[in-house]
Amino acid sequence: MYELKNSSEVLVKKSLDEYLATNEIPCRCERCLTDIMAHALNRLPPRYYVSLKGEVITNFNAQLYPDKARVMAEVIIASQIVADAPSHSRD
C-alpha cells in the first residue's frame, strides 16, 4: 500500500523547530504549534510524493530553490498570527 506524504509539511515542521530554538512565542502548547503549521502550510504549495524516490527528488529540489527562506518567512508570519489570536483562552 502506498502512503501519500507532503514534503512541505516536513519542511514547515523543521523550520518551526529551528525558529522555536532561538525565539520565544507566548504559547507552545500542541494546539498553538499545530495552528502555526496549518497557517504556514495553507500559504505554501504542497509537494506530495508516494515513494522513496519521490521523497529524494522532492527534498533535493527543495534544497535548490529559495524555499527554505520562504518556508521560514511563512512560519514566522504564522507564529505572529497565532500569538495575536490563539485558538484558546490566554489563561
C-alpha positions as CSV (number, residue, x, y, z in Angstrom):
1,M,0.0,0.0,0.0
2,Y,1.2,3.5,-0.8
3,E,1.3,6.4,1.6
4,L,0.8,9.9,0.4
5,K,3.1,12.4,2.0
6,N,3.6,16.2,1.7
7,S,7.2,17.3,2.0
8,S,6.1,20.9,2.6
9,E,4.8,19.6,6.0
10,V,8.2,18.2,6.8
11,L,9.9,21.5,5.9
12,V,7.4,23.5,7.9
13,K,7.9,21.3,11.0
14,K,11.7,21.5,10.7
15,S,11.6,25.3,10.2
16,L,9.2,25.7,13.2
17,D,11.6,23.7,15.3
18,E,14.5,25.9,14.2
19,Y,12.5,29.1,14.9
20,L,11.5,27.9,18.3
21,A,15.1,27.1,19.3
22,T,16.0,30.8,19.2
23,N,12.7,32.7,19.5
24,E,10.1,33.0,22.2
25,I,6.3,32.7,21.5
26,P,3.6,33.3,24.0
27,C,2.3,29.7,24.0
28,R,4.0,26.5,22.9
29,C,1.1,24.2,23.5
30,E,0.3,21.5,21.0
31,R,-2.7,23.4,19.7
32,C,-0.8,26.6,19.0
33,L,2.1,24.8,17.3
34,T,-0.3,22.9,15.1
35,D,-2.1,26.1,14.3
36,I,1.2,27.7,13.3
37,M,1.9,24.8,11.0
38,A,-1.6,24.9,9.5
39,H,-1.3,28.6,8.8
40,A,2.1,28.3,7.2
41,L,1.1,25.2,5.1
42,N,-2.0,27.0,3.8
43,R,0.2,29.6,2.3
44,L,2.8,27.3,0.8
45,P,2.4,25.0,-2.3
46,P,2.0,21.3,-1.4
47,R,4.7,18.9,-2.6
48,Y,3.3,15.4,-2.5
49,Y,5.2,12.1,-3.0
50,V,4.4,8.5,-2.7
51,S,7.7,6.7,-2.9
52,L,11.3,6.9,-1.5
53,K,12.5,8.0,-5.0
54,G,9.8,10.7,-5.0
55,E,10.9,11.8,-1.5
56,V,14.5,12.1,-2.5
57,I,13.7,14.1,-5.6
58,T,11.3,16.4,-3.8
59,N,13.7,17.0,-1.0
60,F,16.6,17.6,-3.4
61,N,14.5,20.1,-5.4
62,A,13.5,21.9,-2.2
63,Q,17.2,22.5,-1.5
64,L,17.8,24.0,-4.9
65,Y,15.2,26.8,-4.6
66,P,14.8,29.6,-2.1
67,D,12.1,27.5,-0.5
68,K,13.9,27.5,2.9
69,A,13.6,31.3,3.2
70,R,10.0,31.3,2.1
71,V,9.1,28.5,4.5
72,M,10.8,30.2,7.4
73,A,9.1,33.5,6.5
74,E,5.7,31.8,6.5
75,V,6.4,30.1,9.9
76,I,7.3,33.5,11.4
77,I,4.2,35.1,10.0
78,A,2.0,32.2,11.2
79,S,3.7,32.4,14.6
80,Q,2.8,36.1,14.9
81,I,-0.8,35.4,13.8
82,V,-1.3,32.6,16.3
83,A,0.4,34.7,19.1
84,D,-2.0,37.6,18.4
85,A,-5.1,35.4,18.2
86,P,-4.7,31.9,19.8
87,S,-7.4,29.3,19.4
88,H,-7.8,29.0,23.1
89,S,-8.0,31.4,26.1
90,R,-4.8,33.0,27.2
91,D,-5.1,31.6,30.8
